[in-house]
Amino acid sequence: MAKEKNVADVSFIQDLFSFGVYKRNQGRVTRQLTFAALGVTLLLGCWQLHNTIKSPSDESWMHGTGLDYLIPAGILAIGLWISYRVVNYPQFSDFLIAVEAEMTKVSWPSRTELIRSSLVVIILMFFLAGVLFGFDIIWRQLFILMGIIPEPPQT
């Protein structure tokens, strides 16, 4: 068991430093969207890190040295490379390929069916909100009559 784990760790590290694309023509859209989502997450995190380092109230040794740009840029570059390699890692890539294959099997509703269904849901939500509001008023009056809650002051 431990030997199998070491082989898997070595395989992942070797895949991390390779440049090849696993099953290049399969699951391209899903892999690209997954990489884009990881990239946007990294970009936002590095932007927040830059803002934290470059705080105007902070007069640390990093202020004005350019490290407030260099550190987030380095983390972003390394993170994008790791994201690219993870998306092309064989096990994860096979999962994304299977996801894209299943998404092609989904029967998507037509535009009119989507609008009708959305209207039914919205109308039902307003109806249920009205019913809950009515129950709230009834229970409140009942609790006031029973003396459980005090009557609100008149203004």
N, C-alpha and C positions, 0 to 999 in steps of 0.2 A: 504494500500500500504506500509506504513512504517513498519507495523507488519510483512508483508510477507518478506520485505528486512531483518529485524532482524532475522527471522527464517532462511533465506538463509545464512546470515553471521555466525550464530551459527552452522549451518550444515557444512559449509566450515571449520570452526575452529575445529569442532569435527572430520571431515575427515582428517584434517591435522595431528592430533595426534593419528590416528588409524593405525593399522598395516596390515589390510586386503587388498586383491587385488580384485578390482571390476571386475566381469566377467572374471575370470582367463584365460579361454581358448579362448577368442574371441579377435581378434585384437592384438595378441601378437607382431607380427613383427612391426607393425606401432607404437605401444606403446614403444617397445624397441628402435626403431630408433629415436623416438621423445625424449626419455629420454637421449639417447646417444648424440643427437645434443645439448640438454640443458646442459648436463654434459661437453661436449667439450667447449661450450661457457663459462660456469662458470670456467672451468680449465684455459682457456686462460685469462680470466679477473683476476683471482686470481694470475696467474703468472705475469701479468702486474702490479698488485698491489704490489706483492713482489719486483719486480724490481724497482718500484717507491719508496717504503719504503727504500730499500737497496741501494740507490744511493751512489756511491763512493764519490761524492763531498759533500754529505750531512753528517754532523757530528751532527745529532740530538740525543736526548736521547734514541731513539729506536735502534740506531746503536750498534750492538754487544750484545743486550739483548735477542735475540731470538724471539722478537716480530715480526720481519720481516718475520718469518716463521709461527708463531703461529696465527697471525691475518688472513692471507690469508687461512691457513688451516681450521680455524674455520668457516670462511665465506664459503669456499668450502663445508665443511661438512653440514652446515645448508642449503646451496643452493641445494646440491644434495638431501637432504631429502625432501625439498619443491618440487623439480622437480619430485621426485618419487611419492609424494602424489598428485601433480597436474595431472600427467599422469594417476593416478588411481582415480581421482575425477570423479564421475558418469557422469556429463554432458560432460566433456571433453573426457572422456573415450568412451562414446557412439559416439561422433563425430569421434574419431580415428577408432573405430570399423566400422563405416559407410564408412570412407575413404578406409579402407582396403577391405571392401566388394565391393566398386565401382572399385578399382584397379584390382580386379580379373575379372571384366567384360570387361576390356580394351583388344582390340585385338592388340597385339604387332606385328610389322612387322618382317618378316624373315630377316636373315643376308644379303642376296643378295638384298632384297628390300631396306633395310637400307643403304647399300653401294651405290646403284643406286641413291636413293633420295639425299644422301649427296653429291654425285658427281654433280648432277644437280644443287643443291644449290650453291656449290663452283664455278662451271663454270659460272653460272649466275651472281654471285657476281663479278667475274673478268671481265666479259663482261660489266656489268653496270659500274664498275669502269673505264674501258676504254672509254665508251661512255661519262661519266661525265668529264673525262680528256680531251676528244676531244671538248666537249662544252666549257670547261674552256679555252682552247687555242683559240677557235674561238671567244668567247666573249672578251677575253683579247686583241686580235689583233683588233677587232672591236672598242673597247674603246680607244686603242692607236691611231687608224686612226681618230676617232672622236675628239681626244684631251681631253678626259675625264680623262685619267690617263697618266702620262708622260712615255716616252719611257725609258726603263732601260739603264743605262750607259754601253758602250762597254768597255770591259777590254782587 
